Amino acid sequence: LISFIGLFFDMHKNSKIIYTDMVTGGENRLYFEKKGNSLIRKAGRRGKKYAVIHLKMRKYRSYCTCFGVKEGEALIEKCYALLKKQISRKELMVHRENAQFGLLLAYENREQLVTRVEKIESVLNTISPNIKLYFGVGIYLTQIGDKDIEQLYNNALLACDMLGEEAENKMAFFDVE
């Protein structure tokens, strides 16, 4: 019994290490894939709609150049903490890399989703009142039968990349065209 309990705690400890982001201490992309695949499979059966979102802070390298890497990492941690407060229990948010975040948000209609994403951007801009932060957002609206959240996230990333690197906040929805 003691060996079994020890094995259980070791598995839990290893699982925590595997799914933890080194910068924020929160969940990472592996957790996003595992939990996200489960959520979108269940959503298809329940008629729930999800949006896979790639949120990228623009000009992050310039921020690090001006204020230093430590301040850049502190900025990422603050963004993570604020984003975490913006999602519900049946949604996901993870730090992906650099100044990029992956989100899986439930939504009812496209207009409501756009309003919510704009609100998230404005909340993130409260971090540094003297410095305007700019974001690019790529969105993929899940379809019935979608299974691989990593591919869906790549679609959202592609939509974001199509925006270019202008300084304004922008968002784009993925479509085949």
Residue frames as a rotation matrix with the C-alpha (Angstrom) as fourth column:
LEU 1
0.570 0.821 0.000 0.00
0.821 -0.570 0.000 0.00
0.000 0.000 -1.000 0.00
ILE 2
0.449 -0.486 -0.749 2.83
0.133 -0.793 0.595 2.41
-0.883 -0.367 -0.291 0.84
SER 3
-0.644 -0.694 0.324 4.54
0.380 0.077 0.922 1.62
-0.664 0.716 0.214 -2.49
PHE 4
-0.145 0.701 0.698 1.29
0.981 0.009 0.195 2.26
0.130 0.713 -0.689 -4.33
ILE 5
0.786 0.420 -0.454 0.82
0.525 -0.841 0.131 5.62
-0.327 -0.342 -0.881 -2.60
GLY 6
0.006 -0.885 -0.466 4.42
0.072 -0.465 0.883 6.58
-0.997 -0.038 0.061 -3.35
LEU 7
-0.660 -0.193 0.726 3.95
0.680 0.256 0.687 5.61
-0.318 0.947 -0.038 -7.01
PHE 8
0.354 0.886 0.300 0.79
0.932 -0.360 -0.037 7.70
0.076 0.293 -0.953 -7.17
PHE 9
0.723 -0.125 -0.680 2.58
0.191 -0.909 0.370 10.78
-0.664 -0.397 -0.633 -5.78
ASP 10
-0.413 -0.910 0.024 5.53
0.199 -0.065 0.978 10.27
-0.889 0.409 0.208 -8.17
MET 11
-0.385 0.356 0.852 3.15
0.923 0.168 0.347 10.09
-0.020 0.919 -0.393 -11.13
HIS 12
0.709 0.693 -0.129 1.38
0.700 -0.715 0.005 13.24
-0.089 -0.094 -0.992 -9.98
LYS 13
0.353 -0.686 -0.636 4.72
0.065 -0.660 0.749 15.04
-0.933 -0.306 -0.188 -9.52
ASN 14
-0.650 -0.612 0.450 5.93
0.441 0.178 0.880 13.98
-0.618 0.771 0.154 -12.99
SER 15
0.023 0.764 0.645 2.63
0.995 -0.080 0.059 15.01
0.097 0.641 -0.762 -14.55
LYS 16
0.783 0.249 -0.569 2.90
0.406 -0.898 0.166 18.44
-0.470 -0.362 -0.805 -12.94
ILE 17
-0.144 -0.930 -0.339 6.43
0.041 -0.348 0.937 18.87
-0.989 0.121 0.088 -14.32
ILE 18
-0.612 -0.090 0.786 5.41
0.720 0.346 0.601 17.82
-0.326 0.934 -0.147 -17.84
TYR 19
0.117 0.823 0.556 2.43
0.932 -0.285 0.225 20.19
0.344 0.491 -0.800 -18.01
THR 20
0.584 0.060 -0.810 4.01
0.558 -0.754 0.346 23.27
-0.590 -0.654 -0.474 -16.37
ASP 21
0.729 -0.307 0.612 5.24
0.370 -0.575 -0.729 26.32
0.576 0.758 -0.306 -18.25
MET 22
-0.009 -0.866 -0.500 8.70
0.977 0.098 -0.188 27.43
0.212 -0.490 0.845 -17.11
VAL 23
-0.717 -0.272 0.642 8.03
0.256 -0.959 -0.120 31.17
0.648 0.078 0.758 -17.37
THR 24
-0.194 0.765 0.614 4.57
-0.592 -0.590 0.549 31.52
0.782 -0.257 0.567 -15.82
GLY 25
-0.913 -0.116 0.392 4.38
-0.389 0.545 -0.743 28.42
-0.128 -0.830 -0.542 -13.62
GLY 26
0.059 0.996 0.073 0.98
-0.759 0.093 -0.644 27.72
-0.648 -0.017 0.761 -15.19
GLU 27
0.482 0.210 0.851 -0.08
0.245 0.900 -0.361 25.17
-0.841 0.382 0.382 -17.78
ASN 28
-0.491 -0.726 -0.481 1.87
-0.381 -0.317 0.868 24.74
-0.783 0.610 -0.121 -21.02
ARG 29
-0.243 0.382 -0.892 1.11
-0.970 -0.081 0.229 23.71
0.016 0.920 0.391 -24.61
LEU 30
-0.867 -0.064 -0.495 1.13
-0.115 0.991 0.072 19.97
0.486 0.119 -0.866 -23.79
TYR 31
-0.737 0.655 -0.165 -1.64
0.325 0.130 -0.937 20.57
-0.592 -0.745 -0.308 -21.26
PHE 32
-0.303 0.599 -0.741 -3.48
-0.696 -0.670 -0.258 22.69
-0.651 0.438 0.620 -23.86
GLU 33
-0.557 0.034 -0.830 -3.34
-0.715 0.488 0.500 19.81
0.423 0.872 -0.247 -26.34
LYS 34
-0.923 0.157 -0.351 -4.47
0.274 0.909 -0.313 17.14
0.270 -0.385 -0.882 -23.89
LYS 35
-0.569 0.727 -0.384 -7.27
0.372 -0.189 -0.909 19.08
-0.733 -0.660 -0.163 -22.21
GLY 36
-0.431 0.372 -0.822 -8.27
-0.682 -0.731 0.026 20.97
-0.591 0.572 0.569 -25.37
ASN 37
-0.805 0.123 -0.580 -8.77
-0.390 0.626 0.675 17.81
0.446 0.770 -0.456 -27.42
SER 38
-0.781 0.523 -0.340 -11.03
0.624 0.635 -0.456 16.48
-0.023 -0.569 -0.822 -24.69
LEU 39
-0.450 0.617 -0.645 -13.07
0.085 -0.690 -0.719 19.70
-0.889 -0.379 0.258 -24.51
ILE 40
-0.488 0.285 -0.825 -13.65
-0.826 -0.455 0.332 20.02
-0.281 0.844 0.457 -28.27
ARG 41
-0.883 0.217 -0.416 -14.68
0.013 0.898 0.441 16.35
0.469 0.383 -0.795 -28.58
LYS 42
-0.603 0.676 -0.425 -17.25
0.719 0.228 -0.657 16.81
-0.347 -0.701 -0.623 -25.81
ALA 43
-0.533 0.376 -0.757 -18.40
-0.264 -0.925 -0.274 20.13
-0.804 0.054 0.593 -27.26
GLY 44
-0.820 0.189 -0.541 -19.32
-0.528 0.115 0.841 18.50
0.221 0.975 0.006 -30.58
ARG 45
-0.698 0.565 -0.441 -21.62
0.544 0.818 0.187 16.06
0.466 -0.109 -0.878 -28.80
ARG 46
-0.319 0.557 -0.767 -23.21
0.819 -0.245 -0.519 18.78
-0.477 -0.793 -0.378 -26.66
GLY 47
0.401 0.488 0.775 -23.61
0.854 -0.505 -0.123 21.44
0.332 0.712 -0.619 -29.35
LYS 48
0.667 -0.269 -0.695 -21.25
0.309 -0.749 0.586 23.83
-0.678 -0.605 -0.417 -27.56
LYS 49
0.806 -0.394 0.442 -19.11
0.358 -0.271 -0.894 26.17
0.472 0.878 -0.077 -29.67
TYR 50
0.497 -0.745 -0.445 -15.45
0.485 -0.186 0.854 26.91
-0.719 -0.640 0.269 -29.02
ALA 51
0.928 -0.370 0.056 -12.96
-0.173 -0.556 -0.813 29.29
0.331 0.744 -0.580 -30.58
VAL 52
0.448 -0.879 -0.164 -9.27
0.856 0.369 0.361 28.44
-0.257 -0.302 0.918 -30.66
ILE 53
0.989 -0.014 0.149 -7.32
0.017 -0.978 -0.207 31.68
0.149 0.207 -0.967 -30.30
HIS 54
0.065 -0.997 -0.049 -3.71
0.978 0.073 -0.195 32.63
0.197 -0.035 0.980 -30.88
LEU 55
0.978 0.207 -0.010 -2.94
0.201 -0.934 0.295 35.84
0.052 -0.291 -0.955 -28.97
LYS 56
0.144 -0.983 0.115 0.40
0.961 0.111 -0.254 37.43
0.236 0.148 0.960 -29.78
MET 57
0.658 -0.060 -0.750 1.88
0.310 -0.887 0.343 40.48
-0.686 -0.458 -0.565 -28.13
ARG 58
0.706 -0.394 0.588 3.44
0.555 -0.207 -0.806 42.60
0.439 0.895 0.073 -30.83
LYS 59
0.377 -0.662 0.648 6.75
-0.301 -0.749 -0.591 44.40
0.876 0.028 -0.481 -30.33
TYR 60
0.997 0.002 -0.081 7.72
0.073 0.412 0.908 42.13
0.035 -0.911 0.411 -27.43
ARG 61
0.291 -0.956 0.035 11.37
0.938 0.278 -0.206 42.11
0.187 0.093 0.978 -28.51
SER 62
-0.107 -0.277 0.955 11.40
0.201 -0.947 -0.252 45.90
0.974 0.166 0.157 -28.49
TYR 63
0.778 0.440 0.448 9.97
-0.362 -0.268 0.893 45.83
0.513 -0.857 -0.049 -24.95
CYS 64
0.845 -0.501 -0.186 12.74
0.510 0.655 0.558 43.45
-0.158 -0.566 0.809 -23.85
THR 65
0.025 -0.856 0.516 15.37
0.816 -0.281 -0.505 45.59
0.577 0.434 0.692 -25.57
CYS 66
0.065 0.080 0.995 14.18
-0.172 -0.981 0.091 48.69
0.983 -0.177 -0.050 -23.71
PHE 67
0.490 0.321 0.811 13.47
-0.797 -0.213 0.565 47.19
0.354 -0.923 0.152 -20.29
GLY 68
-0.557 -0.780 0.285 15.43
-0.830 0.531 -0.170 43.94
-0.019 -0.331 -0.944 -20.20
VAL 69
-0.525 0.283 -0.802 14.61
-0.207 0.872 0.444 40.25
0.825 0.399 -0.399 -20.39
LYS 70
-0.873 0.184 -0.451 13.63
0.486 0.382 -0.786 40.00
0.028 -0.906 -0.423 -16.71
GLU 71
-0.620 0.677 -0.398 11.06
-0.383 -0.703 -0.599 42.76
-0.685 -0.219 0.695 -17.15
GLY 72
-0.456 0.417 -0.786 9.87
-0.813 0.163 0.559 41.02
0.361 0.894 0.264 -20.31
GLU 73
-0.680 0.178 -0.711 9.31
0.253 0.968 0.001 37.79
0.689 -0.179 -0.703 -18.39
ALA 74
-0.835 0.408 -0.369 7.55
0.287 -0.248 -0.925 39.74
-0.469 -0.879 0.090 -15.63
LEU 75
-0.531 0.643 -0.552 5.26
-0.798 -0.598 0.071 41.21
-0.284 0.478 0.831 -18.30
ILE 76
-0.505 0.307 -0.806 4.47
-0.382 0.759 0.528 37.71
0.774 0.575 -0.266 -19.58
GLU 77
-0.816 0.170 -0.553 3.65
0.533 0.592 -0.604 36.58
0.225 -0.787 -0.574 -16.03
LYS 78
-0.730 0.569 -0.379 1.33
-0.164 -0.684 -0.711 39.56
-0.663 -0.457 0.592 -15.52
CYS 79
-0.447 0.557 -0.700 -0.40
-0.873 -0.102 0.476 38.87
0.193 0.824 0.532 -18.84
TYR 80
-0.658 0.149 -0.738 -0.83
0.056 0.987 0.149 35.23
0.751 0.057 -0.658 -17.88
ALA 81
-0.859 0.313 -0.406 -2.35
0.453 0.095 -0.886 36.13
-0.239 -0.945 -0.224 -14.51
LEU 82
-0.555 0.678 -0.482 -4.82
-0.555 -0.733 -0.393 38.59
-0.620 0.049 0.783 -16.07
LEU 83
-0.466 0.368 -0.805 -5.76
-0.735 0.346 0.583 36.19
0.493 0.863 0.109 -18.86
LYS 84
-0.855 0.086 -0.511 -6.36
0.279 0.908 -0.313 33.42
0.437 -0.410 -0.800 -16.34
LYS 85
-0.750 0.586 -0.306 -8.95
0.125 -0.328 -0.936 35.63
-0.649 -0.740 0.173 -14.63
GLN 86
-0.446 0.556 -0.701 -10.79
-0.821 -0.566 0.074 36.10
-0.355 0.609 0.709 -17.94
ILE 87
-0.494 0.230 -0.838 -11.61
-0.509 0.705 0.493 32.46
0.705 0.671 -0.232 -18.57
SER 88
0.415 0.726 0.549 -14.10
-0.904 0.261 0.338 30.06
0.102 -0.636 0.765 -17.03
ARG 89
0.008 -0.387 0.922 -13.57
-0.601 0.735 0.314 26.54
-0.799 -0.557 -0.227 -15.79
LYS 90
0.467 0.260 0.845 -14.57
0.406 0.786 -0.466 24.95
-0.786 0.560 0.261 -19.10
GLU 91
0.964 -0.264 0.015 -12.09
-0.121 -0.490 -0.864 27.06
0.236 0.831 -0.504 -21.06
LEU 92
0.503 -0.859 -0.097 -8.32
0.825 0.444 0.350 26.99
-0.257 -0.257 0.932 -21.45
MET 93
0.916 -0.376 0.142 -5.50
-0.293 -0.866 -0.406 29.48
0.275 0.330 -0.903 -21.52
VAL 94
0.638 -0.770 -0.024 -1.78
0.642 0.515 0.568 28.72
-0.425 -0.378 0.822 -21.73
HIS 95
0.431 -0.664 -0.611 1.47
-0.636 -0.704 0.317 30.53
-0.641 0.252 -0.725 -22.38
ARG 96
0.990 -0.053 0.133 2.86
0.132 0.697 -0.705 29.08
-0.055 0.715 0.697 -25.61
GLU 97
0.086 -0.995 0.042 6.22
0.990 0.090 0.112 30.75
-0.115 0.032 0.993 -26.24
ASN 98
-0.783 -0.453 0.427 7.75
0.490 -0.871 -0.026 34.22
0.384 0.189 0.904 -26.17
ALA 99
-0.828 0.538 -0.156 4.78
-0.313 -0.674 -0.669 36.58
-0.465 -0.505 0.727 -25.91
GLN 100
-0.517 0.648 -0.559 2.19
-0.570 0.227 0.790 34.19
0.639 0.727 0.252 -27.33
PHE 101
-0.670 0.413 0.617 -0.80
-0.488 0.381 -0.785 32.66
-0.560 -0.827 -0.054 -25.63
GLY 102
-0.811 0.482 -0.332 -3.25
-0.006 0.560 0.828 29.97
0.586 0.673 -0.451 -26.66
LEU 103
-0.666 0.673 0.321 -6.87
-0.590 -0.213 -0.779 30.19
-0.456 -0.708 0.539 -25.62
LEU 104
-0.787 0.604 -0.124 -9.87
0.375 0.628 0.681 27.95
0.490 0.490 -0.721 -26.04
LEU 105
-0.881 0.472 -0.036 -12.96
-0.320 -0.649 -0.690 30.05
-0.350 -0.596 0.723 -25.38
ALA 106
-0.427 0.851 0.305 -16.62
0.851 0.492 -0.183 29.07
-0.306 0.182 -0.935 -25.41
TYR 107
-0.906 0.181 -0.383 -18.83
-0.253 -0.956 0.146 31.46
-0.340 0.229 0.912 -27.33
GLU 108
-0.097 0.953 0.286 -22.42
0.319 0.302 -0.898 31.84
-0.943 0.004 -0.333 -28.46
ASN 109
0.832 0.303 0.464 -22.04
0.529 -0.185 -0.828 34.01
-0.165 0.935 -0.314 -31.56
ARG 110
0.094 -0.880 0.466 -19.28
0.913 -0.110 -0.393 35.73
0.397 0.462 0.793 -33.47
GLU 111
0.241 0.050 0.969 -20.15
-0.012 -0.998 0.055 39.26
0.971 -0.025 -0.240 -32.29
GLN 112
0.961 0.142 0.238 -20.08
-0.241 0.004 0.971 38.19
0.136 -0.990 0.038 -28.65
LEU 113
0.608 -0.794 0.005 -16.70
0.773 0.592 0.229 36.54
-0.185 -0.135 0.973 -29.21
VAL 114
0.006 -0.597 0.802 -15.23
0.647 -0.610 -0.458 39.66
0.763 0.521 0.383 -30.85
THR 115
0.545 0.274 0.793 -16.47
-0.341 -0.791 0.508 41.80
0.766 -0.547 -0.338 -27.96
ARG 116
0.985 -0.170 0.005 -14.94
0.076 0.464 0.883 39.40
-0.152 -0.869 0.470 -25.46
VAL 117
0.307 -0.925 0.223 -11.56
0.948 0.276 -0.161 39.34
0.087 0.261 0.961 -27.22
GLU 118
0.064 -0.233 0.970 -11.55
0.241 -0.940 -0.241 43.15
0.968 0.250 -0.004 -27.38
LYS 119
0.840 0.273 0.469 -12.29
-0.377 -0.329 0.866 43.25
0.391 -0.904 -0.174 -23.63
ILE 120
0.781 -0.616 -0.101 -9.38
0.581 0.658 0.480 40.85
-0.229 -0.433 0.872 -22.99
GLU 121
0.026 -0.790 0.613 -7.06
0.824 -0.330 -0.460 43.14
0.566 0.517 0.642 -24.96
SER 122
0.281 0.114 0.953 -8.19
-0.198 -0.965 0.174 46.19
0.939 -0.238 -0.248 -22.98
VAL 123
0.995 0.035 0.092 -7.67
-0.098 0.250 0.963 44.32
0.011 -0.968 0.252 -19.69
LEU 124
0.471 -0.881 0.054 -4.14
0.881 0.472 0.023 43.40
-0.046 0.037 0.998 -20.79
ASN 125
-0.008 -0.465 0.885 -3.46
0.498 -0.770 -0.400 47.07
0.867 0.438 0.237 -21.50
THR 126
0.844 0.291 0.450 -3.99
-0.235 -0.553 0.799 47.88
0.481 -0.781 -0.398 -17.83
ILE 127
0.655 -0.648 -0.387 -0.69
0.750 0.620 0.231 46.16
0.090 -0.442 0.892 -16.98
SER 128
-0.480 -0.835 -0.270 1.51
0.811 -0.539 0.226 49.10
-0.335 -0.110 0.936 -17.94
PRO 129
0.505 0.814 -0.286 -0.58
0.640 -0.576 -0.508 52.28
-0.579 0.074 -0.812 -18.00
ASN 130
0.308 -0.460 -0.833 2.29
-0.367 -0.865 0.342 54.29
-0.878 0.201 -0.436 -19.49
ILE 131
-0.768 -0.604 -0.212 3.03
-0.468 0.305 0.829 51.80
-0.436 0.736 -0.517 -22.26
LYS 132
0.335 0.885 -0.324 0.54
-0.878 0.167 -0.449 50.78
-0.343 0.435 0.833 -24.95
LEU 133
-0.580 -0.431 0.691 0.66
-0.191 0.897 0.399 47.05
-0.792 0.100 -0.602 -25.65
TYR 134
-0.045 0.514 -0.857 -0.37
-0.993 -0.114 -0.016 45.83
-0.106 0.850 0.516 -29.09
PHE 135
-0.342 0.032 0.939 -1.80
-0.222 0.969 -0.113 42.43
-0.913 -0.247 -0.324 -29.87
GLY 136
-0.506 0.263 -0.821 -2.51
-0.806 0.195 0.559 40.33
0.307 0.945 0.113 -32.91
VAL 137
-0.292 0.511 0.808 -5.28
-0.510 0.632 -0.584 37.78
-0.809 -0.583 0.076 -32.62
GLY 138
-0.680 0.138 -0.720 -5.96
-0.602 0.456 0.655 34.79
0.419 0.879 -0.227 -34.85
ILE 139
-0.284 0.699 0.656 -9.21
-0.715 0.302 -0.631 32.91
-0.639 -0.648 0.414 -34.33
TYR 140
-0.826 0.160 -0.541 -10.38
-0.290 0.702 0.651 29.52
0.484 0.694 -0.533 -35.52
LEU 141
-0.091 0.876 0.473 -14.03
-0.983 -0.004 -0.182 28.66
-0.157 -0.482 0.862 -34.87
THR 142
-0.829 -0.293 0.477 -14.29
-0.297 0.952 0.070 24.93
-0.474 -0.083 -0.876 -34.17
GLN 143
-0.193 0.727 -0.659 -16.50
-0.901 0.136 0.413 22.75
0.390 0.673 0.629 -36.32
ILE 144
0.623 0.431 0.652 -18.29
-0.631 0.770 0.095 19.52
-0.462 -0.471 0.752 -35.52
GLY 145
0.958 -0.286 0.032 -15.79
0.266 0.838 -0.477 16.71
0.110 0.465 0.878 -36.03
ASP 146
0.352 -0.877 0.327 -12.68
-0.538 -0.475 -0.697 18.75
0.766 0.069 -0.639 -35.19
LYS 147
0.907 -0.027 -0.421 -10.33
0.288 0.770 0.570 16.60
0.309 -0.638 0.706 -33.12
ASP 148
0.120 -0.976 -0.182 -6.76
0.973 0.152 -0.173 17.87
0.197 -0.156 0.968 -33.22
ILE 149
0.858 0.292 -0.424 -6.47
0.423 -0.869 0.258 21.11
-0.293 -0.400 -0.868 -31.27
GLU 150
-0.095 -0.956 -0.279 -2.84
0.340 -0.294 0.893 21.55
-0.936 -0.010 0.353 -32.31
GLN 151
-0.600 -0.043 0.799 -3.93
0.800 -0.032 0.599 21.79
0.000 0.999 0.054 -35.97
LEU 152
0.486 0.850 0.205 -6.76
0.816 -0.525 0.243 24.14
0.314 0.049 -0.948 -35.02
TYR 153
0.587 -0.375 -0.717 -4.31
0.342 -0.689 0.640 26.31
-0.734 -0.621 -0.276 -33.08
ASN 154
-0.529 -0.814 0.242 -2.00
0.542 -0.104 0.834 26.36
-0.653 0.572 0.496 -36.13
ASN 155
-0.127 0.585 0.801 -4.96
0.921 -0.230 0.314 27.62
0.368 0.778 -0.509 -38.18
ALA 156
0.851 0.417 -0.318 -5.49
0.518 -0.762 0.388 30.44
-0.081 -0.495 -0.865 -35.65
LEU 157
0.121 -0.910 -0.398 -1.76
0.346 -0.337 0.876 31.21
-0.931 -0.243 0.274 -35.74
LEU 158
-0.561 -0.287 0.776 -1.87
0.810 0.003 0.587 31.36
-0.171 0.958 0.231 -39.54
ALA 159
0.442 0.792 0.421 -4.80
0.811 -0.553 0.191 33.79
0.384 0.257 -0.887 -39.41
CYS 160
0.779 -0.215 -0.590 -2.80
0.296 -0.703 0.647 36.00
-0.553 -0.678 -0.483 -37.03
ASP 161
-0.257 -0.962 0.093 0.28
0.498 -0.050 0.866 35.85
-0.828 0.268 0.492 -39.24
MET 162
-0.160 0.271 0.949 -1.76
0.973 -0.117 0.197 37.07
0.164 0.955 -0.245 -42.21
LEU 163
0.795 0.507 -0.334 -2.32
0.579 -0.798 0.167 40.36
-0.182 -0.326 -0.928 -40.36
GLY 164
0.278 -0.777 0.565 1.28
0.345 -0.468 -0.813 41.49
0.896 0.422 0.138 -40.74
GLU 165
-0.216 -0.519 -0.827 3.24
0.955 0.063 -0.289 43.38
0.202 -0.852 0.482 -38.09
GLU 166
-0.119 0.209 0.971 1.43
0.097 -0.970 0.221 46.72
0.988 0.121 0.095 -37.94
ALA 167
-0.922 -0.366 0.125 1.29
-0.044 -0.223 -0.974 48.36
0.385 -0.903 0.189 -34.52
GLU 168
-0.280 0.894 0.350 -2.52
-0.907 -0.366 0.209 48.38
0.315 -0.259 0.913 -34.24
ASN 169
-0.565 0.264 0.781 -4.51
-0.307 0.812 -0.497 45.73
-0.766 -0.521 -0.378 -32.43
LYS 170
-0.247 0.479 -0.842 -6.01
-0.946 0.070 0.317 43.46
0.211 0.875 0.436 -35.04
MET 171
-0.304 0.164 0.939 -7.83
-0.327 0.907 -0.264 40.18
-0.895 -0.387 -0.222 -35.24
ALA 172
-0.368 0.163 -0.916 -8.45
-0.909 0.143 0.391 37.76
0.195 0.976 0.096 -38.06
PHE 173
0.372 0.553 0.746 -10.64
-0.576 0.768 -0.282 34.70
-0.728 -0.325 0.603 -38.42
PHE 174
-0.747 -0.636 0.196 -9.29
-0.299 0.584 0.754 31.64
-0.594 0.505 -0.627 -40.18
ASP 175
0.596 0.799 0.077 -11.00
-0.405 0.382 -0.831 30.44
-0.694 0.464 0.551 -43.32
VAL 176
0.412 -0.426 0.805 -9.82
0.610 0.785 0.103 28.17
-0.677 0.449 0.584 -46.09
GLU 177
0.814 -0.079 0.575 -9.36
0.463 -0.509 -0.726 31.10
0.350 0.857 -0.378 -48.48
